Amino acid sequence: MAKPLILVSNDDGITSKGIRVLIETMQQLGDVVVVAPNSPQSGMGHAITIGDTLRLEKSNLFSNVDAYECSGTPADCVKIAKHYVLKNHQPDLVVSGINHGSNTSISVLYSGTMSAAIEAALEGLPAIGFSLCDYDSEADFSHVIPYIIKIAQQTLAHGLEKGIALNVNFPPKQNEPIKGIKICKQADAKWQEEFDERKDPYGRRYFWMAGNFVNFDTGTDNDEWAIANNYVAVVPCQYDLTSHQAMETISKRWEL
Amino acid sequence: MAKPLILVSNDDGITSKGIRVLIETMQQLGDVVVVAPNSPQSGMGHAITIGDTLRLEKSNLFSNVDAYECSGTPADCVKIAKHYVLKNHQPDLVVSGINHGSNTSISVLYSGTMSAAIEAALEGLPAIGFSLCDYDSEADFSHVIPYIIKIAQQTLAHGLEKGIALNVNFPPKQNEPIKGIKICKQADAKWQEEFDERKDPYGRRYFWMAGNFVNFDTGTDNDEWAIANNYVAVVPCQYDLTSHQAMETISKRWEL
């Protein structure tokens, strides 16, 4: 059987430790091509480059890997990978990450890591975003590698339904080993912002936005619970945002 | 009854025609506060500003309206409006737009207009993104104003369920009047990119990304159908991306 072709991207940029670990892990499973941002793109959500140009340069950062750095967002990277770099070679799997930091719960909306995976799903490709709930740029990823391999192998074996990408979060390295994998839902939580107002050297005000994560979810079937209890959290995410329940409510009750 | 407080934002920037029309329309319904980007932010998706500062300046563009321009993304604008500008005055409604261009179907993911509305929904506020399917910066918005008023009034009267924001798209001005409003789902469609490769004056390559919209949806219950048939398309969007169907499939079939 031919080795699978695996496209790797991320949002922390091509020089991050997380993407290096993911590339090395994927090399155990197949042939790897990398198209990743040339600068950190955290918090870019599903941004794309409109009205501006893109650069794409060959990278020699990794041995035995065809790698490119792109000036765009994670979603741009997947688009240019699919329609230019791999125009004649459809990848069998697209993986994004490993993100340095959590993308559980509502963070999936802000996540560049997941936007790369969702963009790939839009292209009909099986796709997974991997994130470690540890923001350290030198974080220890060793405990998650067997789980990445298992989840990637199962994705290659079973595929994913149309319109779905997986959001996989790992607990940080602890004394106890990870307890297992939970297939779960996005926790009901949000970021509660505070704005720290300061003056610049010219006397003009500016702000730092700082967020506190607030979890409203008391259930045990969600990604926040899984991470807090040392499980791997796997949330299948859909890009069809339609709420059929709200369609019904509005159709019945509103006067339009 | 006290007049409702309405927050207005957008993604085309505070100087666009679309936001001016939306502000004037909302002034018929309540007191208006504006916090909008100081530059165009199309295609920013749900990007937020992390690791950089934000500016917020008073704007005198509109008469009788408390308005601010912000250096951040549409989602940033809603955050700073909610937690700083309107810290002590919860808005009754948040509206975003009117976008110069379509945000139907999958464009909702890339849309800064809708990210402002979804960010407001996250804050528990009733929120609507309005878009006109006409990219002209001097587009004619006159035919949509009665529909904006009707939809905003119904949203104020009934509220929206937790976790929902409305994505409202209007057909461009035509000879025939708009036929009515359709509550519908996000069409199954995508952007098919092409990358136009060029050389800069220094001989280095760069790319323009160009997209062709491809509609796979043959149904009559979706936003693309509504717009093509001169109806207003109202899609209730949820920010919980969990696919419960895929959770079930994966739990049953995968070996994890």
Chai-1 contact restraints between the chains, C-beta under 6 A:
chainA,res_idxA,chainB,res_idxB,connection_type,confidence,min_distance_angstrom,max_distance_angstrom,comment,restraint_id
A,S42,B,I50,contact,1.0,0.0,6.0,A-B,restraint_1
A,G43,B,I48,contact,1.0,0.0,6.0,A-B,restraint_2
A,G43,B,I50,contact,1.0,0.0,6.0,A-B,restraint_3
A,M44,B,A47,contact,1.0,0.0,6.0,A-B,restraint_4
A,G45,B,G45,contact,1.0,0.0,6.0,A-B,restraint_5
A,G45,B,H46,contact,1.0,0.0,6.0,A-B,restraint_6
A,G45,B,A47,contact,1.0,0.0,6.0,A-B,restraint_7
A,H46,B,G45,contact,1.0,0.0,6.0,A-B,restraint_8
A,H46,B,L109,contact,1.0,0.0,6.0,A-B,restraint_9
A,H46,B,Y110,contact,1.0,0.0,6.0,A-B,restraint_10
A,A47,B,M44,contact,1.0,0.0,6.0,A-B,restraint_11
A,A47,B,G45,contact,1.0,0.0,6.0,A-B,restraint_12
A,A47,B,A47,contact,1.0,0.0,6.0,A-B,restraint_13
A,I48,B,G43,contact,1.0,0.0,6.0,A-B,restraint_14
A,I48,B,Y110,contact,1.0,0.0,6.0,A-B,restraint_15
A,I50,B,S42,contact,1.0,0.0,6.0,A-B,restraint_16
A,I50,B,G43,contact,1.0,0.0,6.0,A-B,restraint_17
A,T53,B,Y206,contact,1.0,0.0,6.0,A-B,restraint_18
A,L54,B,F207,contact,1.0,0.0,6.0,A-B,restraint_19
A,R55,B,Y206,contact,1.0,0.0,6.0,A-B,restraint_20
A,K79,B,E193,contact,1.0,0.0,6.0,A-B,restraint_21
A,I80,B,F195,contact,1.0,0.0,6.0,A-B,restraint_22
A,H83,B,E193,contact,1.0,0.0,6.0,A-B,restraint_23
A,H83,B,F195,contact,1.0,0.0,6.0,A-B,restraint_24
A,Y84,B,F195,contact,1.0,0.0,6.0,A-B,restraint_25
A,V108,B,L241,contact,1.0,0.0,6.0,A-B,restraint_26
A,L109,B,H46,contact,1.0,0.0,6.0,A-B,restraint_27
A,Y110,B,H46,contact,1.0,0.0,6.0,A-B,restraint_28
A,Y110,B,I48,contact,1.0,0.0,6.0,A-B,restraint_29
A,L122,B,K190,contact,1.0,0.0,6.0,A-B,restraint_30
A,Q154,B,W254,contact,1.0,0.0,6.0,A-B,restraint_31
A,H158,B,W254,contact,1.0,0.0,6.0,A-B,restraint_32
A,E161,B,A246,contact,1.0,0.0,6.0,A-B,restraint_33
A,I164,B,S243,contact,1.0,0.0,6.0,A-B,restraint_34
A,I164,B,A246,contact,1.0,0.0,6.0,A-B,restraint_35
A,I181,B,L256,contact,1.0,0.0,6.0,A-B,restraint_36
A,I183,B,M247,contact,1.0,0.0,6.0,A-B,restraint_37
A,I183,B,I250,contact,1.0,0.0,6.0,A-B,restraint_38
A,I183,B,S251,contact,1.0,0.0,6.0,A-B,restraint_39
A,K185,B,T242,contact,1.0,0.0,6.0,A-B,restraint_40
A,Q186,B,D240,contact,1.0,0.0,6.0,A-B,restraint_41
A,Q186,B,L241,contact,1.0,0.0,6.0,A-B,restraint_42
A,Q186,B,T242,contact,1.0,0.0,6.0,A-B,restraint_43
A,K190,B,L122,contact,1.0,0.0,6.0,A-B,restraint_44
A,E193,B,K79,contact,1.0,0.0,6.0,A-B,restraint_45
A,E193,B,H83,contact,1.0,0.0,6.0,A-B,restraint_46
A,F195,B,I80,contact,1.0,0.0,6.0,A-B,restraint_47
A,F195,B,H83,contact,1.0,0.0,6.0,A-B,restraint_48
A,F195,B,Y84,contact,1.0,0.0,6.0,A-B,restraint_49
A,Y206,B,T53,contact,1.0,0.0,6.0,A-B,restraint_50
A,Y206,B,R55,contact,1.0,0.0,6.0,A-B,restraint_51
A,F207,B,L54,contact,1.0,0.0,6.0,A-B,restraint_52
A,V235,B,T242,contact,1.0,0.0,6.0,A-B,restraint_53
A,P236,B,S243,contact,1.0,0.0,6.0,A-B,restraint_54
A,P236,B,A246,contact,1.0,0.0,6.0,A-B,restraint_55
A,P236,B,M247,contact,1.0,0.0,6.0,A-B,restraint_56
A,C237,B,L241,contact,1.0,0.0,6.0,A-B,restraint_57
A,Q238,B,L241,contact,1.0,0.0,6.0,A-B,restraint_58
A,Q238,B,S243,contact,1.0,0.0,6.0,A-B,restraint_59
A,D240,B,Q186,contact,1.0,0.0,6.0,A-B,restraint_60
A,L241,B,V108,contact,1.0,0.0,6.0,A-B,restraint_61
A,L241,B,C237,contact,1.0,0.0,6.0,A-B,restraint_62
A,L241,B,Q238,contact,1.0,0.0,6.0,A-B,restraint_63
A,T242,B,K185,contact,1.0,0.0,6.0,A-B,restraint_64
A,T242,B,Q186,contact,1.0,0.0,6.0,A-B,restraint_65
A,T242,B,V235,contact,1.0,0.0,6.0,A-B,restraint_66
A,S243,B,I164,contact,1.0,0.0,6.0,A-B,restraint_67
A,S243,B,P236,contact,1.0,0.0,6.0,A-B,restraint_68
A,S243,B,Q238,contact,1.0,0.0,6.0,A-B,restraint_69
A,A246,B,E161,contact,1.0,0.0,6.0,A-B,restraint_70
A,A246,B,I164,contact,1.0,0.0,6.0,A-B,restraint_71
A,A246,B,P236,contact,1.0,0.0,6.0,A-B,restraint_72
A,M247,B,I183,contact,1.0,0.0,6.0,A-B,restraint_73
A,M247,B,P236,contact,1.0,0.0,6.0,A-B,restraint_74
A,I250,B,I183,contact,1.0,0.0,6.0,A-B,restraint_75
A,S251,B,I183,contact,1.0,0.0,6.0,A-B,restraint_76
A,W254,B,Q154,contact,1.0,0.0,6.0,A-B,restraint_77
A,W254,B,H158,contact,1.0,0.0,6.0,A-B,restraint_78
A,L256,B,I181,contact,1.0,0.0,6.0,A-B,restraint_79
